[in-house]
Structure formats: structure tokens, C-alpha cells
Amino acid sequence: MPEVQPLVSEFVLKLKRRKVEGSHAVARQTAELLRSVVSQHRMGSTNQAAALADAVRAVGEQLIAANPVELAVGNIVRRVLHIIKEEDISSTAVGIEGLSVTADSDDEYDSGNDDHPTLSAVVLAAHARNALRAPSLQTLLEDIPVSTALSRSASSTGDSDGKSGDKSSKARKLKHDVIAAIGDLIEEIDTCYDQISEQAVEHIHQNEVILTLGRSRTVKEFLYAAKEKKRSFRVFVAEGAPRYQGHVLAKELAEKGVQTTVITDSAVFAMISRVNMVIVGAHAIMANGGVIAPVGMNMVALAAQRHAVPFVVVAGGHKLCPLYPHNPEVLLNELKSPSDLLDFGEFSNCMNFSTQDGSPLLNVVNPTFDYVPPKLVSLFITDTGGHSPSYMYRLIAEYYSADDLVVRRKSTS
């Protein structure tokens, strides 16, 4: 794919240099890049879906390695791989239906010919279901040799399916369907804020007090939507040190006419007893219902649990990650610059002090994220509705295939 390699290299460089910030922007640009990869891929005469998935994996490996902390990249790569499998199975089912129709029409003229097997809808459904879920003893017992029946049926229908023109048309249709499905995925990413905001009036009631931490665009749009529906409420905004993004959110809410109070992060426990609900954003939602969120969020979740305050997480579908926090592919945190905490000019003398083995006496640790376990989360609000933490694994199973959890190009040997 020499045509898209410059685009891949450019996006990899942006990810490495952290030039693209925010899961929404990263997810959208990743989907657009993979759509270009699929569009420029040259389809072969055999195993078109496998070759297309292999091309996506090759690019996905580079993108994930460029910024392992940005889990939205891997999420979109896995979504595209799942799309390829779904479209391939769909086109196969259509082909089988065509073969069945041809066999039925032939039976009208030759009712005595019963040598060719017919494939029922049950067979097609079982094949599609088993192809998209993880293997188990039950699926192995239920597995029906569709490929064998297909080969027999295809050979019995003459030479029409063996023509190169027919194969190329199927390849073009597969590529077209995958590109269209990726377009729908991009639209889903673009509209996630609107889909989530429509649910605001169901959860924010009159004269309630809301607490949030830092700045999340999803939370901002959620609160905006409630205000536009004439809901009267008040918001406590924890400032979100050390970047203090809560100050920005507080200003934006005040400009929209929302009563807003800025508090320090350390004052959350002191103020939580006055709060009716905590509404926060997330960096990623893991398969077990845990949340990777900005640093300080676990403290807020613990305070909410202590005072029996609902802890609600709002996030788009592109933040649903099929991995668990203990998976080796998951990098839970990264350290930001110490300059966010200390002025090097003021503390430069302390930096020169060291122990006998040469290690400095003053160390600065500035983590980016916190992990919030699922037991501290009351509700997830996504673009598909509200879900409990225990339901997230089922929602994730609809978006991803079990054999794509580790994005690695398959060996050609």
C-alpha cells in the first residue's frame, strides 16, 4: 500500500508526539485512515477478506505502538476488523442464498436430482454466529461444515462462479461494503455527543446538585442539553490539578447560565454530602466495567460511594475497550512533565542534591490517569443508552471479535 504509507507515517508521528489529543479526535482520525487503507488496498483473487484484515492489522500495529496509552486507537482498529468479518459473512450468506435459489429453480425441471445438498437458514445462522464468537466446546459441537457444502454446491452449478469477473465483482462489493460500514462508524463517532446529550433530561432533575472533576466535552454537552431543556441545577467543578481543566469547564458552564462553583480537588470529600449525583467523563471503559479516567477520579468515586451518591460515567462507544486492566497490552498510565507541578527555577537547587549512589533526593511523579473499579460505578451512559457495569461485557461483545483482542499481523508461514 505505497499510496497510503505517507498518511500512516504522518499519523504515527502525530501519535508519538502527542499532537492529537482526546479520544474523540484520535478515534475519528484512526477510522478515516483505516478507511483510506481499505480503499487503496488491492484485492486479490482469493481470501479477499483475510488479506484486507491483514492489511488493517499491519497498520493497526504501528498505530497502537505509537501511543499505547491512547486505547481508542486499538478500539477502532478492532472495530474495523470486526466490520470486515461481518461483511464477509454477509456476502457469503448472500452467495449461499443465490446458490439455494438456483438449486430450487433447477428442481422444477429435474425433480429427481437430489444429490446436491441444500443449505437452510439454520445452517447460515449457525455459521455466522460461530464465526463471530469465541470458540468453546458448544460451538465446536454445533459447528456445521458449511465450507464443504459450499464447495459441493458451487461445483454443481456449473462454471459461472469460477469466472474471474465474478470473483472481482465480489471483491469490489466486499470493499465497498466495508468502506460504507467504516463511514457509518465515523458518523457514529461524530454524533456520540448528541446521542448522549439526548438522555440528559432523564437523569438530571430540577434543583439537583451535580459534581464533576476536570473538563470533559461529553460532560459539558450533557449539562448543556439539560440546561436547554429548562432544567435548573447547580454544578460543583473540582479543578482537576495539576492542569486545572476544571477552570475552563466552570467558565464555559457559567457562560451558558449554569450556576457553577469551583472547588479544589481536596475539597471533594467535604462537599460530596451536598451533592445529588456525580457525572464524569472517561478515557476508556474496560471489559470488566472498570474506568480509566483523569487522575483524581478514584478519590471522587470513593467519596461518592461513602456518601451513597450515584457515580455516573458518560462516554461514547469508541471508548469501550474489549481488554481487561490486567492484560499486558493495556498501558494504564503515563507520566506527564514535572513542570506541571514544580517550577524548575524555584526548585533548581533541590535538584542538585543527591544520595551517595547518585539518585536525586527530590523526585516528582505526575501521573495522567486513575483506575476506577466497576464496584464504584453506578451507571454508564453511552450513545446506545444507560447500562450497568455488569452489562458492559455484553455491549463490548457486539462491537468486537474475540480473536482480534491482540492486534497482530498473522504469520504467512
N, C-alpha and C positions, 0 to 999 in steps of 0.2 A: 504493500500500500504506500508507494512513494508519494502519492498525491497528498495524503493526509499526515504524513510523518512530520512535516514542519508544524502543523497545527498541534499534534501530540506533544512535540518537543517544547513548543511555546507554552502550552498549558501546564506541562510538567514543571517548567521553570517557574511559572507563577505560583504553583502549589508549594514548591520548595522555598520560595522567597516570601511566602505568606502574603502574596499580592491580592489574593481572592479571600475575603473574609466573610464568614457567615455561611451556615449550612445551606440556606436557600440559594444563594448565588453559586456556591460550589456545585450543588446538585443540578441546577439548571445548565450550567456550562458543561458539566460532565455529560449530561444527556444530549446536549447539542453536538458535542464532539463525537460521541458514540453513534449518533445518527449519521454524521459525516463518514465515519468509519464504515458503517453498513452500506451507505450509499456508494462509496468508492470501491467496495470490495468486489472482486471479480469472481463470480460464481462458477464453480466447476461443473462437470457433468454428473458427478456422483457425490453423495454425502454433503449436499449444499448446506444444510443446517449445521452439521458438525463443523464444517470449515468456517462458516460465519461465526459460530460461537467461539471457535479457536482464535479468530482474529480479534474478537471483542475481549477475550481473556488476555491476549498478548498486550493490548493497550491498557486494560484494567490493571494488570500487574504493575505497569510503570506508574500509573496514576496513584494507586494505593501506596506504593513505596515512596512516592514523592512527599506525601503528607499522611502518615498512618493515623494521626490523631483525628483527622477530618473523616469521620466514619461515613458521612454522606456520600463520599466518592465510591466506596465499596458497595454501599446500598444501591446506588444507581446502576453500577456495573452488574450486580446480581439481578436487579430488576430486568435489565435488558437481556441477560442470559435466559431468564425465565420467559420473557416475551418470545424469544426465538424458539424455545421448546414448545410453547403453546401454539404459535403459528404453524410450526412444522406438523404438530399433531393434528391441527385443524385442517391443513391442506391434505394430509394423509387420509383423514376421515372423509373428506370430500371426494378424494380419488377412489376410496373404497365404495362410497355410495354410488359413484358412477359405474364402477365395476358391477355392483349388485344390480343396478338398473339394466345394464347391458345383458347380464345373465338372465334376468327376468324376461326381457323382450325376446331373447333367443328361445326361451322355453315355450313361447307361444307358437313357434314354428317347429320346435323339436322337443316335445314333452317327454320323450323317452330318454333324453340325455341327462343323467343325474350324477355324472362323475365329478362335476365341478363343485367345490364347496361354496356355500353362501355364508356371508358374514352378517350376523344380526346386530341390532343396535346395542344389545347387551355386550357383545364382544368388543365393539368400538368403545363403549363407555369404560369397560374394564381396562382396555389397553391405555386409554387416555389417563385414567385415574392412577394406574400403576406407574406410568411414565413420569408423573409429576410429584410423587410422594416417595418418602424414604423407603428402602427395601425392608421387608420384615418377613417372618415365616408365613403370615397370612397372605401377603402379596405374592410370594413365591408360589404358594399353593393355588392362588386364584389366577396366576398368570396364564394367558392363553396364547399359543404360538400364532399370533396374527401375521408375523412376517412370513411364516411358511404358507399360510393360506393365501396371503397376498401374492406370493410368487407363483403359486399354482393358478390363481385366478388371472393374474396378469398374463401368464403364458397361454392361457386358454382363450384369451380374447383376441389373439392374432398379433400382428406386428405393429399396431397403432401406437401402443405405449412404448415401444422400443425406438421410435423415431427420435432423432436428435432435436428436431424442432419442438416436439412435445416436452422434452426434458428442459430445454432452455426456457420455454414458456412457464413451466412450473417454477424454475429457479427465479425468473423475473417476478412472478406472483409472490413467492415467498419473501423476496427482498422488499417488494412494495408493501406487503402486509406488515412486515417488521418495522419499516420506516414509518408507516402510518401509526402503528402502536406506540412507537417512541414519541411521535408527535403528540399523541394523547397523554403520554406520561409527562411531557413538558407542559402541556396545558394543565394537568393536574397539579404540578408544582406551582405554576403561576396563579392558580385560583385557590390554593390552600388557605390563604388568609381570609378570603371571602367565605369559603365554606365553613371555616372555624368560627368566624365572627357572627355568622347567622345564628349560632347556638347561644350567643351571649345572654339574650333575654331569658333563656330557660334556666340560667344558673345565677345571674346577678339580679337580686331583688331590691325593692325600694328601701332606701336608708341603710343599706348594708355598708360595712367597713371592709375593704379589701387590702391585703398586704402583698407586696411583691418585692423582689430583690433585683437590683441592677436594671438593665434595659433589654427587653425582648420585643422585637417587632410584632410577633404573634400576640403577645400580651397587650401591647399598645392597641393594635387593631381590634382586639377582643373588647377592651374597655371603651374604645371609640364607638363601637357598634352599640354597646349598652347605653352610652350617653345619647346617641342619636335616637334611640327608642324611648327617650324621655325618662330613663331610669335616673334616680337621684341616689348617689352613693359617694363614699369618700375613700381615698386611696392613701395608704402609708407606703412610701417607697424607701426601702433600705438602699443606701447609696452605692453599695457594690464596690467597696475598696478592693484593690488599690487604683482601679481605672475610673471609678466613680461614674459609671454609666447611668446610675440611678438619678444623678443630677439632670442629665439630658432628658430622661423619661419624665421626670417631675415637671420640667419646663414644658414639654410637649403636651402633657395632660392639662396643665394649668391654662395653656393657650386654647384648649378645647372646652374650657369651662368646668373641668372636673376639680372638685375640692381635693387638694393634694398636700400631704405632709411628708417632708423628708426627714428620715431618721438615720442614725448611724447603724452599722451592722450589729454592733454590740448591744444595741437597744432593742433588738427583736424580742428577746425574752420578756423584757419589761413591758412591751406594747402589745404582745400577742393576745393578752386576755381581753383586749378591746376589739379584737378582730373577729369577723364572721367567717371569712374564707381567705385562704392563701392561694393566689393564682400566679404561677411562674411558667417560664419557658424551659426549654431543654436543648442540650447539644445533641443528645441521642437517647433513644429508648431501646433498651436491650431486650433480648428474647425472654428473660425471666421477669420482665416488668420493672426492672431497676432503671434508674435515670442517671445519665451523665450530664451534669449541669454546671453552671459557673460556680467558682469556689465560694463557699459560704452557704450554699443551698442546703447541705445536710444539717447545718445548725438550725436553719429555718424550719426544716421538716421535723426535727426533734422537738422544737418549741411548739409546733402545731400539734404534734401527737400528745405532748404533755398536757396541753390545754383543750384537747378534743376539738381542734379546729380543722375543718376539711382542707386537705392539701391537694390542689388541682393542678395538673400539668397540661398545658396546651402545646401541641406540636403537630406539624404536618406529617403526611405519610412518608415523605422522603427521609424522615429521621428514625423510622422504625428499622432497627438493626437486627438481623437474624442470629447474631452471635451472642454469647454469654460473656459476662465480665471476666471470667477466668480463662477464656480462650486465649491462646498465645498470640493470635492475630490482632487482639484488641490492645491498643496502647491507651490506657485510661487517662493519662495526664501528660502534660509538658510544662516545662518551667519557663516563665517569662523573664524578661530582663530585670535584674536587681534595681535598676534605676527607677522602676515604678515605686519602690519602697524607700530607697535612700538616695540622698544627693551625694554623689561621689566627692564633690568638692568639700562638703562638710565632714565627711567620714573618711577622707583620704588618709589621714594619719593612722586611723584604726586598721586600715587595710595593710599597713606595713608590719603590724605586729604578727608574730608567728611563734609557734611552739618549736621545740628543739628539732623535731623531724621536718620542719619547714611548712607545715599546714597552717593556714591562717587562723587567728583567734576569732575573727568575726566572719560569720557565714550568713548569706542572705538566700532564702528559699521563697520563691514566688510562684506557686502552682496555679494552673489555669482552671482546673475543674475539680468538682466534688462528685462522689458517687452516692446516690440516694437509693437505699434498698427498697424493694417493692412494698414491704410491710408499712412503710411510712407514706405511701401514696394512696390517696383516696379515690381519685378518678383521673383518667386520661381523656382529654377532648381532642380528637383528631378531625380531619376533614371528612371522615366517614361516620362521625358521631361520638358519643361518650362510651368509654369502655373501662372496666375494672382491670387492675393489674394482672389478675389471673387469666384474663381473656386475651392478653396481648400476643401470646404464642400462637393462638389460632388465627389472629389477624395477620401476623407475620407469615404464617404458612400459606396464606393466599397470595402473597407477593413474591415469594422466593422458592426455589427448588432446593431440596436437601443436599444434592450433590454439588451445589455451587457455593457452599458456605466458605470454602477456601478457594479463592480465585487464583488458579494456577494453570498455565497452558499445559494441556495434556501432551504427554510424550508421543512422538510419532513412531517410536520403535515398536 
